Every structure is written in structure tokens, then in C-alpha cells.
């Protein structure tokens, strides 16, 4: 029998919420019915709040190590590239 410790459970839950947020984006983009679209947006927003709470808990407990901050010059370079007309 496999036993999960708290760290495994938190990371698994965080991974599942992150995956659901990606799926919500896909469903929202393709929803033709406005009522369905708004419901999906509300569900996604609730999951974003939940994801942030779990993310902060995982960092506080040392279960998750975020990537180091991006260099401001790299951020500006990417912004410039993305804002150029195609």
C-alpha cells in the first residue's frame, strides 16, 4: 500500500489545480454558450484563489521551491518581442 506524506499530497493537489486551470482556459476559449462561459470563468477564478492558497502554503512549509526571479532585462526583452506586430 502506498502512503503519501503531507508534502506529496500538497504537491499533488497543487499539480492537479494547475492542470485544471489550463483546462478551464481551453474550455472558456471554445464555449459558445455565454452562460456556460461565465460559469467556467467563475469556476476558474475560484480555482485560482485555491491554487494561490495552496502555493503559499507549500512555500511556507518548504514543500515547493519557486524558480528564481527573472532578470528585469530579460523581461523587457520578452515584452518587446511580444509587442512587435507579426
MIKOL-570629 format. One record per atom (N, C-alpha, C): residue in three letters; chain; atom name; x, y, z. Coordinates in steps of 0.02 Angstrom, whole numbers, plus 50000, padded with zeros to 5 digits. Each point is the difference from the previous one (the first is absolute). Layout:
N
+------+-------+------+-------+-------+-------+
: resn : chain : name :     x :     y :     z :
+------+-------+------+-------+-------+-------+
:  ALA :     A :   CA :     X :     Y :     Z :
...
+------+-------+------+-------+-------+-------+
This chain:
86
+------+-------+------+-------+-------+-------+
: resn : chain : name :     x :     y :     z :
+------+-------+------+-------+-------+-------+
:  UNK :     A :    N : 50042 : 49941 : 50000 :
:  UNK :     A :   CA : 49958 : 50059 : 50000 :
:  UNK :     A :    C : 50044 : 50062 : 50000 :
:  UNK :     A :    N : 49986 : 50046 : 49955 :
:  UNK :     A :   CA : 50038 : 50062 : 49995 :
:  UNK :     A :    C : 49972 : 50050 : 50050 :
:  UNK :     A :    N : 50047 : 50031 : 50037 :
:  UNK :     A :   CA : 49980 : 50051 : 50048 :
:  UNK :     A :    C : 50029 : 50066 : 49978 :
:  UNK :     A :    N : 49958 : 50052 : 50000 :
:  UNK :     A :   CA : 50022 : 50067 : 49983 :
:  UNK :     A :    C : 50012 : 50039 : 50063 :
:  UNK :     A :    N : 50054 : 50038 : 50000 :
:  UNK :     A :   CA : 50010 : 50047 : 50055 :
:  UNK :     A :    C : 49969 : 50067 : 49981 :
:  UNK :     A :    N : 50001 : 50047 : 50046 :
:  UNK :     A :   CA : 49967 : 50064 : 49987 :
:  UNK :     A :    C : 50031 : 50035 : 49940 :
:  UNK :     A :    N : 50066 : 49999 : 49994 :
:  UNK :     A :   CA : 50033 : 50033 : 49944 :
:  UNK :     A :    C : 49976 : 49972 : 49934 :
:  UNK :     A :    N : 49995 : 49934 : 49994 :
:  UNK :     A :   CA : 49976 : 49968 : 49939 :
:  UNK :     A :    C : 49929 : 50021 : 49984 :
:  UNK :     A :    N : 49957 : 50001 : 50052 :
:  UNK :     A :   CA : 49930 : 50018 : 49989 :
:  UNK :     A :    C : 49993 : 50073 : 49978 :
:  UNK :     A :    N : 50038 : 50045 : 50032 :
:  UNK :     A :   CA : 49996 : 50071 : 49982 :
:  UNK :     A :    C : 50024 : 50009 : 49928 :
:  UNK :     A :    N : 50056 : 49970 : 49983 :
:  UNK :     A :   CA : 50027 : 50008 : 49932 :
:  UNK :     A :    C : 49954 : 49968 : 49948 :
:  UNK :     A :    N : 49970 : 49944 : 50017 :
:  UNK :     A :   CA : 49953 : 49967 : 49953 :
:  UNK :     A :    C : 49939 : 50044 : 49990 :
:  UNK :     A :    N : 49974 : 50028 : 50054 :
:  UNK :     A :   CA : 49941 : 50044 : 49996 :
:  UNK :     A :    C : 50016 : 50063 : 49959 :
:  UNK :     A :    N : 50059 : 50029 : 50012 :
:  UNK :     A :   CA : 50021 : 50059 : 49963 :
:  UNK :     A :    C : 50006 : 49984 : 49926 :
:  UNK :     A :    N : 50028 : 49944 : 49984 :
:  UNK :     A :   CA : 50007 : 49979 : 49930 :
:  UNK :     A :    C : 49932 : 49990 : 49967 :
:  UNK :     A :    N : 49953 : 49971 : 50037 :
:  UNK :     A :   CA : 49932 : 49989 : 49973 :
:  UNK :     A :    C : 49964 : 50066 : 49988 :
:  UNK :     A :    N : 50007 : 50047 : 50046 :
:  UNK :     A :   CA : 49968 : 50065 : 49991 :
:  UNK :     A :    C : 50030 : 50037 : 49940 :
:  UNK :     A :    N : 50066 : 49997 : 49993 :
:  UNK :     A :   CA : 50033 : 50032 : 49943 :
:  UNK :     A :    C : 49974 : 49970 : 49934 :
:  UNK :     A :    N : 49992 : 49935 : 49998 :
:  UNK :     A :   CA : 49975 : 49968 : 49940 :
:  UNK :     A :    C : 49928 : 50021 : 49986 :
:  UNK :     A :    N : 49959 : 50006 : 50052 :
:  UNK :     A :   CA : 49930 : 50020 : 49989 :
:  UNK :     A :    C : 49997 : 50072 : 49975 :
:  UNK :     A :    N : 50045 : 50044 : 50023 :
:  UNK :     A :   CA : 50000 : 50069 : 49976 :
:  UNK :     A :    C : 50015 : 50002 : 49925 :
:  UNK :     A :    N : 50045 : 49958 : 49977 :
:  UNK :     A :   CA : 50014 : 49996 : 49928 :
:  UNK :     A :    C : 49939 : 49976 : 49962 :
:  UNK :     A :    N : 49967 : 49951 : 50026 :
:  UNK :     A :   CA : 49940 : 49973 : 49966 :
:  UNK :     A :    C : 49944 : 50052 : 49998 :
:  UNK :     A :    N : 49990 : 50036 : 50055 :
:  UNK :     A :   CA : 49949 : 50053 : 50000 :
:  UNK :     A :    C : 50013 : 50050 : 49944 :
:  UNK :     A :    N : 50062 : 50020 : 49990 :
:  UNK :     A :   CA : 50016 : 50047 : 49947 :
:  UNK :     A :    C : 49979 : 49974 : 49932 :
:  UNK :     A :    N : 50013 : 49936 : 49988 :
:  UNK :     A :   CA : 49980 : 49970 : 49937 :
:  UNK :     A :    C : 49925 : 49998 : 49992 :
:  UNK :     A :    N : 49965 : 49980 : 50052 :
:  UNK :     A :   CA : 49927 : 49997 : 49996 :
:  UNK :     A :    C : 49968 : 50068 : 49992 :
:  UNK :     A :    N : 50026 : 50049 : 50036 :
:  UNK :     A :   CA : 49974 : 50069 : 49996 :
:  UNK :     A :    C : 50009 : 50027 : 49930 :
:  UNK :     A :    N : 50057 : 49988 : 49971 :
:  UNK :     A :   CA : 50015 : 50026 : 49933 :
:  UNK :     A :    C : 49953 : 49971 : 49948 :
:  UNK :     A :    N : 49975 : 49940 : 50011 :
:  UNK :     A :   CA : 49958 : 49967 : 49951 :
:  UNK :     A :    C : 49926 : 49998 : 50018 :
:  UNK :     A :    N : 49981 : 50028 : 50056 :
:  UNK :     A :   CA : 49930 : 49999 : 50021 :
:  UNK :     A :    C : 49959 : 50050 : 49959 :
:  UNK :     A :    N : 49949 : 49975 : 49966 :
:  UNK :     A :   CA : 49957 : 50043 : 49959 :
:  UNK :     A :    C : 49942 : 50027 : 50041 :
:  UNK :     A :    N : 49979 : 49962 : 50050 :
:  UNK :     A :   CA : 49944 : 50020 : 50042 :
:  UNK :     A :    C : 50026 : 50048 : 50054 :
:  UNK :     A :    N : 49973 : 50061 : 50002 :
:  UNK :     A :   CA : 50026 : 50051 : 50047 :
:  UNK :     A :    C : 49990 : 49980 : 50073 :
:  UNK :     A :    N : 49945 : 49968 : 50016 :
:  UNK :     A :   CA : 49988 : 49979 : 50069 :
:  UNK :     A :    C : 50051 : 49948 : 50021 :
:  UNK :     A :    N : 50014 : 49952 : 49957 :
:  UNK :     A :   CA : 50051 : 49950 : 50014 :
:  UNK :     A :    C : 50068 : 50033 : 50007 :
:  UNK :     A :    N : 50015 : 50047 : 49956 :
:  UNK :     A :   CA : 50064 : 50035 : 50002 :
:  UNK :     A :    C : 50009 : 50036 : 50067 :
:  UNK :     A :    N : 49948 : 50035 : 50022 :
:  UNK :     A :   CA : 50004 : 50037 : 50064 :
:  UNK :     A :    C : 50008 : 49952 : 50059 :
:  UNK :     A :    N : 49966 : 49944 : 49997 :
:  UNK :     A :   CA : 50006 : 49949 : 50054 :
:  UNK :     A :    C : 50071 : 49974 : 50002 :
:  UNK :     A :    N : 50029 : 49985 : 49942 :
:  UNK :     A :   CA : 50069 : 49976 : 49998 :
:  UNK :     A :    C : 50049 : 50053 : 50026 :
:  UNK :     A :    N : 49987 : 50062 : 49984 :
:  UNK :     A :   CA : 50043 : 50055 : 50025 :
:  UNK :     A :    C : 49996 : 50004 : 50076 :
:  UNK :     A :    N : 49940 : 49993 : 50028 :
:  UNK :     A :   CA : 49993 : 50001 : 50073 :
:  UNK :     A :    C : 50036 : 49941 : 50032 :
:  UNK :     A :    N : 49994 : 49941 : 49970 :
:  UNK :     A :   CA : 50035 : 49941 : 50027 :
:  UNK :     A :    C : 50075 : 50009 : 49996 :
:  UNK :     A :    N : 50024 : 50027 : 49943 :
:  UNK :     A :   CA : 50072 : 50012 : 49993 :
:  UNK :     A :    C : 50025 : 50050 : 50051 :
:  UNK :     A :    N : 49962 : 50054 : 50011 :
:  UNK :     A :   CA : 50020 : 50050 : 50049 :
:  UNK :     A :    C : 50005 : 49971 : 50070 :
:  UNK :     A :    N : 49953 : 49957 : 50017 :
:  UNK :     A :   CA : 50001 : 49967 : 50067 :
:  UNK :     A :    C : 50062 : 49955 : 50005 :
:  UNK :     A :    N : 50016 : 49964 : 49946 :
:  UNK :     A :   CA : 50059 : 49957 : 50001 :
:  UNK :     A :    C : 50064 : 50041 : 50003 :
:  UNK :     A :    N : 50001 : 50059 : 49969 :
:  UNK :     A :   CA : 50059 : 50043 : 50004 :
:  UNK :     A :    C : 50013 : 50022 : 50072 :
:  UNK :     A :    N : 49947 : 50016 : 50036 :
:  UNK :     A :   CA : 50007 : 50018 : 50071 :
:  UNK :     A :    C : 50025 : 49940 : 50040 :
:  UNK :     A :    N : 49971 : 49942 : 49987 :
:  UNK :     A :   CA : 50020 : 49939 : 50034 :
:  UNK :     A :    C : 50073 : 49983 : 49984 :
:  UNK :     A :    N : 50019 : 50008 : 49937 :
:  UNK :     A :   CA : 50069 : 49985 : 49980 :
:  UNK :     A :    C : 50049 : 50045 : 50036 :
:  UNK :     A :    N : 49983 : 50064 : 50005 :
:  UNK :     A :   CA : 50046 : 50047 : 50033 :
:  UNK :     A :    C : 50008 : 49983 : 50074 :
:  UNK :     A :    N : 49945 : 49980 : 50032 :
:  UNK :     A :   CA : 50002 : 49982 : 50071 :
:  UNK :     A :    C : 50045 : 49939 : 50011 :
:  UNK :     A :    N : 49991 : 49949 : 49958 :
:  UNK :     A :   CA : 50040 : 49939 : 50006 :
:  UNK :     A :    C : 50073 : 50015 : 49983 :
:  UNK :     A :    N : 50011 : 50041 : 49949 :
:  UNK :     A :   CA : 50068 : 50019 : 49980 :
:  UNK :     A :    C : 50036 : 50034 : 50058 :
:  UNK :     A :    N : 49967 : 50048 : 50033 :
:  UNK :     A :   CA : 50031 : 50035 : 50056 :
:  UNK :     A :    C : 50013 : 49952 : 50058 :
:  UNK :     A :    N : 49954 : 49954 : 50013 :
:  UNK :     A :   CA : 50009 : 49950 : 50053 :
:  UNK :     A :    C : 50060 : 49956 : 49984 :
:  UNK :     A :    N : 50006 : 49978 : 49938 :
:  UNK :     A :   CA : 50055 : 49957 : 49980 :
:  UNK :     A :    C : 50067 : 50035 : 50008 :
:  UNK :     A :    N : 50003 : 50064 : 49982 :
:  UNK :     A :   CA : 50063 : 50038 : 50008 :
:  UNK :     A :    C : 50015 : 50008 : 50074 :
:  UNK :     A :    N : 49950 : 50017 : 50040 :
:  UNK :     A :   CA : 50010 : 50010 : 50072 :
:  UNK :     A :    C : 50027 : 49937 : 50033 :
:  UNK :     A :    N : 49975 : 49942 : 49980 :
:  UNK :     A :   CA : 50021 : 49937 : 50029 :
:  UNK :     A :    C : 50065 : 49973 : 49971 :
:  UNK :     A :    N : 50024 : 50033 : 49947 :
:  UNK :     A :   CA : 50061 : 49976 : 49967 :
:  UNK :     A :    C : 49987 : 49942 : 49952 :
:  UNK :     A :    N : 49938 : 49990 : 49981 :
:  UNK :     A :   CA : 49982 : 49945 : 49955 :
:  UNK :     A :    C : 50010 : 50018 : 49927 :
:  UNK :     A :    N : 50005 : 50064 : 49986 :
:  UNK :     A :   CA : 50006 : 50024 : 49931 :
:  UNK :     A :    C : 50051 : 50055 : 49997 :
:  UNK :     A :    N : 50044 : 49997 : 49952 :
:  UNK :     A :   CA : 50051 : 50051 : 49991 :
:  UNK :     A :    C : 49987 : 50035 : 49933 :
:  UNK :     A :    N : 49976 : 50062 : 50002 :
:  UNK :     A :   CA : 49987 : 50035 : 49937 :
:  UNK :     A :    C : 50064 : 50014 : 49961 :
:  UNK :     A :    N : 49992 : 50010 : 49936 :
:  UNK :     A :   CA : 50057 : 50019 : 49958 :
:  UNK :     A :    C : 50027 : 50067 : 50023 :
:  UNK :     A :    N : 50063 : 50011 : 49988 :
:  UNK :     A :   CA : 50029 : 50065 : 50019 :
:  UNK :     A :    C : 49970 : 50055 : 49955 :
:  UNK :     A :    N : 49996 : 50060 : 50027 :
:  UNK :     A :   CA : 49969 : 50055 : 49962 :
:  UNK :     A :    C : 50036 : 50013 : 49934 :
:  UNK :     A :    N : 49961 : 50019 : 49950 :
:  UNK :     A :   CA : 50028 : 50016 : 49935 :
:  UNK :     A :    C : 50039 : 50066 : 50003 :
:  UNK :     A :    N : 50050 : 50004 : 49959 :
:  UNK :     A :   CA : 50040 : 50060 : 49993 :
:  UNK :     A :    C : 49958 : 50054 : 49967 :
:  UNK :     A :    N : 49998 : 50062 : 50028 :
:  UNK :     A :   CA : 49959 : 50053 : 49970 :
:  UNK :     A :    C : 50016 : 50014 : 49927 :
:  UNK :     A :    N : 50064 : 49992 : 49980 :
:  UNK :     A :   CA : 50018 : 50010 : 49930 :
:  UNK :     A :    C : 49968 : 49947 : 49956 :
:  UNK :     A :    N : 49998 : 49938 : 50024 :
:  UNK :     A :   CA : 49969 : 49946 : 49962 :
:  UNK :     A :    C : 49925 : 50012 : 49993 :
:  UNK :     A :    N : 49969 : 50024 : 50054 :
:  UNK :     A :   CA : 49928 : 50015 : 49999 :
:  UNK :     A :    C : 49986 : 50053 : 49947 :
:  UNK :     A :    N : 50039 : 50052 : 50000 :
:  UNK :     A :   CA : 49990 : 50054 : 49951 :
:  UNK :     A :    C : 50010 : 49975 : 49929 :
:  UNK :     A :    N : 50050 : 49958 : 49990 :
:  UNK :     A :   CA : 50013 : 49973 : 49933 :
:  UNK :     A :    C : 49941 : 49958 : 49976 :
:  UNK :     A :    N : 49972 : 49959 : 50043 :
:  UNK :     A :   CA : 49943 : 49959 : 49981 :
:  UNK :     A :    C : 49939 : 50043 : 49987 :
:  UNK :     A :    N : 49989 : 50050 : 50041 :
:  UNK :     A :   CA : 49944 : 50047 : 49989 :
:  UNK :     A :    C : 50006 : 50032 : 49931 :
:  UNK :     A :    N : 50060 : 50022 : 49984 :
:  UNK :     A :   CA : 50011 : 50032 : 49935 :
:  UNK :     A :    C : 49986 : 49952 : 49942 :
:  UNK :     A :    N : 50023 : 49939 : 50007 :
:  UNK :     A :   CA : 49989 : 49950 : 49948 :
:  UNK :     A :    C : 49925 : 49985 : 49992 :
:  UNK :     A :    N : 49965 : 49995 : 50054 :
:  UNK :     A :   CA : 49929 : 49983 : 49997 :
:  UNK :     A :    C : 49956 : 50058 : 49976 :
:  UNK :     A :    N : 50024 : 50061 : 50008 :
:  UNK :     A :   CA : 49959 : 50058 : 49980 :
:  UNK :     A :    C : 50013 : 50020 : 49927 :
:  UNK :     A :    N : 50049 : 49969 : 49968 :
:  UNK :     A :   CA : 50013 : 50015 : 49930 :
:  UNK :     A :    C : 49946 : 49969 : 49956 :
:  UNK :     A :    N : 49977 : 50037 : 49949 :
:  UNK :     A :   CA : 49949 : 49972 : 49955 :
:  UNK :     A :    C : 50028 : 49940 : 49963 :
:  UNK :     A :    N : 49957 : 49953 : 49988 :
:  UNK :     A :   CA : 50021 : 49939 : 49965 :
:  UNK :     A :    C : 50000 : 50010 : 49925 :
+------+-------+------+-------+-------+-------+
